[in-house]
Amino acid sequence: MRWTPGKRSANLQDLRGVSGGAKLGVGGTVILLVLSLVFGKDLLNSGLGQGVSLPGAQTERASSPEEERLVDFVSFVLDDTEAVWKQVFSRDGQTYPAPKLTVFTDSVRSGCGVGEAAMGPFYCPADRTAYIDLGFYRELKARFGAPGDFAQAYVLAHEIGHHVQNVLGIERRVRQQQSARPGDRNALSVRMELQADCFAGVWANSTAKRDLLETGDVEEALQAASAIGDDRLQKSATGRVNPETWTHGSSAQRVTWFKRGMQGGRVEDCDTFAEGSP
């Protein structure tokens, strides 16, 4: 993918090397002590400050030039998806509120609870933030056989797709339906995940029009989408495939919906909830 490192996004929060959130420095500790006296509560031991940046917050980590370049890349993708979705929303007279992206190591506190690296990248609608441990990209290449920077971009664009769903109210409606119809919980989850794949394709459509794609980029994204299909993951883990337990969709479904979004480049092309879909 053609891209140029620049100033890191104002919406990117770097919590690498910190378990569960930022460690408080002296300044942060003093602030919490003062607030504890003011409010009569022990805020130092309440968990406040975990997963947020306070004045004086410190992180202890060693990072390679390769990892720093990867942070630059996800920052670029984050800002690029924001620019594209702002344009898409503005065409319909709507405003697109930009999401945040938190890069972490091992675990992190989010508005949806503690997230673990083993969960893979995720989006939390409560705080409108996507979370990723960059180690997932190593897994994507080594374990799933899906290398390449556009494969990495697809993963992030998928999480931003969930933010689009949140902004449009789709996420809320699906959660309500899942509560009302527990038997359809997994099927509804699959439809929502496939729509996020399609929204990632809508962004990819824009990158193609702006000549940001290089030879093999689309194949990288498709390979990544296929590699993390429920059927392929189940087959690899247990040797069996059980569609009733799927939550993200099959490899073929994920590839199909990403391609549909990329070919059409429109939100209307991504109605995975229509009758007869996915």
C-alpha positions in Angstrom: 0.0 0.0 0.0 1.3 3.5 -0.8 1.5 5.6 2.3 3.7 8.2 3.9 4.5 8.3 7.6 3.6 11.6 9.1 2.4 13.1 12.4 0.6 10.5 14.4 -3.2 10.7 14.6 -4.6 12.8 17.5 -7.1 9.9 17.9 -4.4 7.3 18.6 -3.6 6.4 22.2 -0.4 4.4 22.7 -0.5 2.1 25.7 2.1 -0.5 24.5 4.1 -2.1 27.2 1.6 -1.3 29.9 -0.6 -4.0 31.4 -4.2 -3.0 31.8 -3.6 0.7 31.2 -1.2 3.5 32.0 1.0 3.4 35.0 0.8 6.5 37.1 3.8 8.7 37.4 4.4 11.0 40.4 2.2 13.7 38.9 -0.7 11.4 38.3 -0.4 9.9 41.8 -0.4 13.4 43.4 -3.5 14.3 41.4 -5.3 11.2 42.6 -4.3 11.9 46.2 -5.7 15.4 46.0 -8.9 14.1 44.4 -9.2 11.5 47.1 -9.1 14.2 49.8 -11.6 16.3 48.0 -14.2 13.6 47.4 -13.4 11.5 50.5 -12.8 8.3 48.4 -9.7 6.2 47.9 -9.2 6.8 44.2 -5.7 5.4 44.2 -7.0 1.9 44.7 -10.3 2.3 42.9 -8.9 1.5 39.4 -9.1 5.1 38.3 -6.3 5.9 35.9 -6.2 2.4 34.4 -6.5 2.6 30.6 -6.5 6.5 30.5 -3.8 9.0 30.3 -3.2 11.3 33.2 -0.6 14.0 33.6 2.6 12.3 34.6 1.5 8.9 33.3 4.5 6.9 32.3 5.0 3.8 30.2 8.0 1.5 30.3 8.7 -0.3 27.0 11.3 -0.9 24.4 10.3 -0.6 20.8 12.0 -1.6 17.6 12.1 0.7 14.5 9.9 -1.9 12.7 7.3 -1.6 15.4 7.4 2.1 15.4 6.8 2.1 11.6 3.8 -0.2 12.2 2.4 2.3 14.7 2.9 5.0 12.0 1.0 2.7 9.5 -2.0 2.1 11.7 -2.1 5.8 12.5 -2.2 6.5 8.8 -5.0 4.0 8.2 -7.0 5.4 11.1 -6.8 8.9 9.7 -7.5 7.7 6.2 -10.6 5.8 7.2 -11.8 8.9 9.1 -11.4 11.1 6.0 -13.3 8.6 3.8 -16.2 8.0 6.2 -16.5 11.8 6.8 -17.0 12.2 3.1 -19.5 9.3 2.9 -21.5 10.7 5.8 -21.5 14.2 4.5 -23.0 13.1 1.2 -26.1 12.1 3.2 -26.0 15.3 5.3 -24.7 13.5 8.3 -21.7 14.1 10.6 -19.2 11.3 11.2 -17.7 11.4 14.7 -14.1 10.0 14.5 -13.3 7.0 16.6 -10.3 6.5 18.8 -7.7 3.7 18.4 -5.8 2.3 21.4 -2.6 0.3 20.8 -1.8 -1.9 23.7 0.3 -4.9 24.9 -1.2 -8.0 26.5 -4.3 -6.4 28.1 -6.1 -3.1 28.4 -9.1 -1.6 30.2 -11.8 -0.4 27.9 -15.3 0.9 28.3 -16.5 -2.6 27.7 -14.2 -4.2 30.3 -10.7 -5.7 30.3 -9.6 -6.7 26.8 -6.9 -9.4 26.3 -4.5 -9.7 23.4 -5.8 -13.3 22.9 -9.2 -11.8 21.9 -7.7 -10.2 18.9 -8.6 -6.6 17.8 -11.9 -5.4 19.0 -14.2 -2.3 19.0 -16.0 -1.0 22.1 -19.1 0.9 21.3 -19.3 2.3 24.9 -16.2 4.4 24.4 -16.2 4.5 20.6 -12.6 3.1 20.5 -10.9 0.3 18.6 -8.2 -1.7 20.4 -5.4 -3.7 18.9 -2.3 -5.4 20.2 0.2 -5.2 17.4 1.2 -8.8 18.1 -1.9 -9.8 16.3 -0.3 -8.8 13.0 2.5 -11.3 13.7 -0.1 -13.9 14.3 -1.9 -12.9 11.1 1.3 -13.6 9.2 2.8 -16.6 11.0 -0.3 -18.5 12.1 -2.9 -17.5 9.6 -0.6 -17.1 6.6 -1.9 -13.6 5.7 1.1 -11.2 5.5 1.2 -7.8 4.0 0.3 -4.2 5.0 -3.1 -4.2 3.3 -4.0 -7.3 5.2 -3.2 -5.3 8.3 -5.2 -2.3 7.0 -8.2 -4.6 6.4 -8.2 -5.7 10.0 -8.3 -2.2 11.3 -10.8 -1.0 8.7 -13.1 -3.9 9.8 -13.0 -2.6 13.4 -13.7 0.9 12.1 -16.6 -0.6 10.3 -18.1 -1.5 13.7 -17.7 2.1 14.7 -19.8 3.1 11.6 -22.4 0.6 12.7 -22.4 2.2 16.1 -22.8 5.7 14.7 -25.7 4.6 12.4 -27.5 2.9 15.3 -27.1 -0.6 13.7 -25.1 -2.0 16.7 -27.8 -0.9 19.2 -30.6 -2.4 17.1 -28.8 -5.7 16.7 -28.1 -6.0 20.5 -31.8 -5.4 21.1 -32.7 -8.1 18.6 -30.2 -10.5 20.2 -31.8 -9.9 23.6 -35.3 -10.4 22.3 -34.4 -13.4 20.2 -31.6 -15.4 22.0 -31.8 -18.2 19.5 -30.8 -15.9 16.7 -27.9 -14.4 18.7 -25.1 -16.0 16.7 -26.8 -15.5 13.3 -27.2 -11.8 14.0 -23.6 -11.6 15.1 -22.5 -13.1 11.8 -24.6 -10.5 9.9 -23.0 -7.7 11.8 -19.5 -8.9 11.4 -20.0 -9.4 7.6 -21.3 -5.9 7.4 -18.2 -4.6 9.0 -16.2 -6.5 6.4 -18.3 -4.8 3.7 -17.7 -1.4 5.3 -14.0 -2.2 5.2 -14.4 -2.8 1.5 -16.1 0.6 1.1 -13.0 2.2 2.5 -10.8 -0.1 0.2 -12.8 1.1 -2.8 -11.7 4.7 -2.0 -8.0 3.7 -1.7 -8.2 2.1 -5.1 -9.7 5.2 -6.6 -6.9 7.3 -5.1 -4.2 4.9 -6.5 -3.0 3.9 -3.0 -3.0 0.2 -3.8 -0.1 -1.7 -5.1 0.0 -5.0 -6.9 -1.2 -7.8 -4.6 -2.8 -5.6 -2.0 -6.3 -6.7 -2.7 -5.2 -10.3 -2.6 -3.6 -9.7 0.8 -6.9 -8.4 2.2 -8.9 -11.3 0.7 -6.4 -13.7 2.1 -6.7 -12.2 5.6 -10.6 -12.3 5.4 -10.4 -15.9 4.4 -7.9 -16.8 7.0 -10.1 -15.7 9.9 -13.4 -17.2 8.7 -15.1 -19.3 11.4 -15.1 -22.4 9.4 -11.4 -22.3 8.8 -10.6 -21.5 12.4 -12.9 -24.3 13.7 -11.4 -26.8 11.3 -7.9 -25.9 12.4 -8.8 -26.1 16.1 -11.0 -29.1 16.3 -11.1 -30.7 12.9 -14.8 -30.1 12.7 -17.0 -27.3 11.4 -20.3 -26.2 13.2 -22.1 -23.3 11.4 -24.5 -22.9 14.3 -21.7 -21.7 16.5 -20.3 -19.2 14.1 -20.1 -15.5 15.2 -18.2 -13.9 12.3 -19.0 -15.9 9.2 -17.3 -18.4 6.9 -14.2 -17.6 4.9 -16.2 -17.5 1.7 -18.8 -15.1 3.3 -16.1 -12.7 4.6 -14.4 -12.6 1.3 -17.7 -12.1 -0.6 -18.8 -9.2 1.6 -15.5 -7.4 1.6 -15.4 -7.7 -2.2 -19.0 -6.4 -2.4 -18.1 -3.3 -0.5 -14.9 -2.7 -2.5 -16.7 -3.1 -5.8 -19.6 -0.9 -5.0 -18.1 1.5 -2.6 -21.5 2.4 -1.1 -23.1 1.8 2.3 -26.2 0.6 0.5 -24.2 -2.3 -0.9 -23.6 -3.6 2.7 -27.1 -4.7 3.8 -26.2 -8.0 5.3 -29.6 -7.9 7.2 -31.7 -8.1 4.1 -33.8 -11.2 3.5 -31.7 -13.9 1.8 -28.4 -12.5 3.1 -25.7 -13.3 3.9 
